[in-house]
Every structure is written in structure tokens, then in C-alpha cells.
Amino acid sequence: MTSPLIDWSDGAWSQNGRDEDAPSILFCADWAPTRALEKPIVERPGSLYGKAVRAELERSVLRIVNVETTLQRNPGVLRPVVKEGPPFGSPARAVEDLLSAGFDVGLLANNHTGDFGPEGIVETRALLEEAGLRTTGTGTDQDDAYEALVVTVGGRSVAIVNFHEGEEGAHTGRNPALAGWDLERVRAEVAKQKTAGRLVIAVPHADREFFPVPAPYGHAAYRSLIDAGADAVIGHHPHVPRGIEIYRDAPIIYSQGNFLFWSGQPGLFRRLGYMVRLYVGTDGVAGFRLLPYRIRPDGLVLLEGRERQWLFAQLAAVSGEALQPDSVRAYWRAAMDTFSRDEWLRDATGMEFTFLQMQAGEPLGIARLRTRLCCPAHYHFMTEGITRVIDGTHGNSPPELVDRVRQWTGPSEPEIPA
């Protein structure tokens, strides 16, 4: 049986054409009171969800969001860990924004939940649960952290399996209460929940940032979750929206882009994202609908008309055949070729700055080195890019693929072409 195709005129996919009658779960990506969004989220909770966005939130039975920050009762008391990337910490009252939007579940397996160590993880989880949100992705120990959250949607038991890659990739022991990049453990949990007769949705926070298609290692990992029994995979972390693959009759959403998260870097695709309404049928996932939006300092605005169709056309171009293994590898090489050979020789890897920090005795230097050696997103890009320079294959990507990667990664601001 041939799997139904995604209708890119409407951003929708249906197993049987009747998905709109089924109860649904709304998945939202990265939420964090930082940068331009910090003040309105903390001081005016709920002010960034426009009327149209609120209407979409209310249409689903269950609303799930990735909480990409720590919440703290007494900001300034906990000290951040030494890591590459900024530490995200927010006052406890920021949870009022999540309550105003009606969220039911906070995903905590991401690369910022551990920014203030185990104490920050415990406090964040406690604050969310005290406010009435359920959480997943963390726990009292590793077994607890990887255990799925089981919810009921329309009478159907649904398991949410949440895990992350993080700056360091695999779990290092520093945060034993956080579900990391242990794929064997994740797949085992997926299989266990599937054997229990539940619909299983895997939600990874992982893969290389900003590129229009996943890295080969991420592509293979997400497919392996379906092979293990997941009925859908819904990913975030790359900070840009990506395309979608229907693999073995199950949707894999490789990145929703940001949600209420303001990128500190310019770029059109960093200001776009989509919510995913996933319909739950009696026999599994009945279908989905994408709800695209623009992220602005004054809030989320749903895309309509030509802007909506333009984004769907871009997503269609990096879906389907673009997500076959050979094409994914070709895009990966094209992403490397957005850097010139001279840039690779100078410091496309980021190692020159890393070693300068280490020589100066800066703890951040050794943290950056650990990231490049342990985080799959950095390790694969660095080692494979260097190899292509050494063996003389750098720069041989089709120009149209290089141009498409630059369209996603470039700093153009922020008008959607008419």
C-alpha cells in the first residue's frame, strides 16, 4: 500500500481523509523567556499569543511545548555550568505564560535544562508540576528520565518519549536526571511502550542547527525510532523549520523551527516555525496539520495567504525525495561547501578559538573541545568536513544545493518573497 502524500497546498497529511474528526495533540517547539522575548513573557504573560494562535491552541485536546530554559525561584543563587552556548535561566513567574497559553505538558529534554546543573533541573521540573503541567525528559535518575510520559487522548493511551542531544551528546554523568543521546535506551523505551499497546510519539531535541535537511546521523536515528515502533517523530532544536518525511506510513518531522524563542542571529528562517496538530485515531496517527507562523518581538503571527504558501513550497522542496539517504548526504556535503576551502583551513571547525581559550586557561576552552568531540552535530560536521578538504572533494557539491542551504542559513531579513 502506498502511503498518502503530504498536501503542501494545505500543509496537511491524512491516513484516511477523515483526520479532522479525530482528537488531536498540538506540539509546539522551543519556548524560552530570553533576549527580545524575555520581558513580555515574564512581565506580561500571555501577551505574545495572538487571537489566531490562541484559537489553534484551544482546538486540541492536549498541548505540548519544549521548555528550553531553567525556571528558578531565586534567580542568581544557582550558578551556571561551564558549557558552550549561553545559560538560560528564568524567574519562576515565567510559568504563568505557559499557563495562559493552556499548555498541559512541558518537555524538558533539551540542551538548556541542565544549564544550572542537577539543582536547576529539579527546580524547573518542580515549578512546572506545581503549576499543574506534566513533564517528561527528566527524572530522579536515568531510568526515570528515559521513561515515557503516558497520557490519554480521546480514550487512546499515548506515550511521549522525549530525549535530547545537547552540547555533549551522550549522557556524561553530570546530569543523571536528564534523558540524553542514548539511542539504544530510547529505542528500547519506544519498543516497550509499543508492546504495551500504546500509540508512541518520539520527540527528540537534536541534530545540526540551521540546515534545511537533517544530518545523515540524525536522519538515520529518527528513522530508527520508527523502526523501533514509534508512530511519529516530532523534532526540534535546529532553530529553523525543516521538511517532513512519511517513512513506513509514519510522519517524521525533522524540525518545527523555533516557537517563542528569539534567535540572537538574523535570518528569515530563524523567524519562522510551525505548530503540529497531530490527530489521534483508533488505529494510530490519523494525520497532521502544520500551523506556520512568524516570530516577532511583539508575538507570534500565523502565516496566511501567499506567505503561508511560500513557506509550504520551501518545505516541500526539502521533503520527499530530498529526504532519501543519498540526498541527505548530498545536502550535508553542500552545507560543508558553504564554507570555502580557505575558511576550513582557517577555522571553520571553531578549533582555533577553542585552543586559544585553553591556552589562556579559560574553562570555556575545554568545554568547547568536549562539545566538538562528544556532540554528534559538531563531531560529524567537523571531522567529515576536514576529511573532504584533505581528500580533495571539498567544493564539488551541486550549486543549487549550496544555494538552498545558504537560503536557510543566510542572514537575510526578514521579508517573505511575494
Sequence and secondary structure as in RCSB ss.txt:
>XXXX:A:sequence
MTSPLIDWSDGAWSQNGRDEDAPSILFCADWAPTRALEKPIVERPGSLYGKAVRAELERSVLRIVNVETTLQRNP
GVLRPVVKEGPPFGSPARAVEDLLSAGFDVGLLANNHTGDFGPEGIVETRALLEEAGLRTTGTGTDQDDAYEALV
VTVGGRSVAIVNFHEGEEGAHTGRNPALAGWDLERVRAEVAKQKTAGRLVIAVPHADREFFPVPAPYGHAAYRSL
IDAGADAVIGHHPHVPRGIEIYRDAPIIYSQGNFLFWSGQPGLFRRLGYMVRLYVGTDGVAGFRLLPYRIRPDGL
VLLEGRERQWLFAQLAAVSGEALQPDSVRAYWRAAMDTFSRDEWLRDATGMEFTFLQMQAGEPLGIARLRTRLCC
PAHYHFMTEGITRVIDGTHGNSPPELVDRVRQWTGPSEPEIPA
>XXXX:A:secstr
      BTTTTEEESSS GGGS EEEEEEEE   GGGHHHHHHSTTTTB HHHHHHHHTSSEEEEEE SEEESST
TSS     SS   EEEGGGHHHHHHHT  EEE  STTTTTTHHHHHHHHHHHHHHTT EEESB SSHHHHHS EE
EEETTEEEEEEEEE TTT S  SS TTB  S HHHHHHHHHHHHHTT EEEEEEE S SS SS  HHHHHHHHHH
HHTT SEEE B SSSB  EEEETTEEEE  BBBSS   SS  GGGGEEEEEEEEEETTEEEEEEEEEEEEETTEE
EE  HHHHHHHHHHHHHTSGGGGSHHHHHHHHHHHHTTS HHHHHHTTTSHHHHHHHHHTT HHHHHHHHHHHH 
HHHHHHHHHHHHHHHHT TT S HHHHHHHHHHHS   S    
